Amino acid sequence: MLTALPLTPGRKLKLFQLSDPHKQWWSLEETRFCARCEHLIIGRDIRVFEDGEGCIHFRCPTLRCEGGFADWEYPQLHL
């Protein structure tokens, strides 16, 4: 069973920086594209959970999306 972790913004950012093997995180305001649900997401909205064994899990904030770090890409924004 997963339990939502209440985190300060600083702690959440530090967890992203230590846990994401695919991308660098400089801020919780950074945007990523979730390839699983095809939505743009913002770091501050990513859900963080802990399982019964103490492992931390990161999930896309989009309803019913189980996307994680491997699914989140840098967005290709055209300015």
Secondary structure, DSSP 8 states (H G I E B T S, - for coil): --EE----HHHHHHHHHHH-SS---S-TT-EEEETTTTEEEEGGG-EEEE-TTS-EEEE-SSTT----GGGEE------
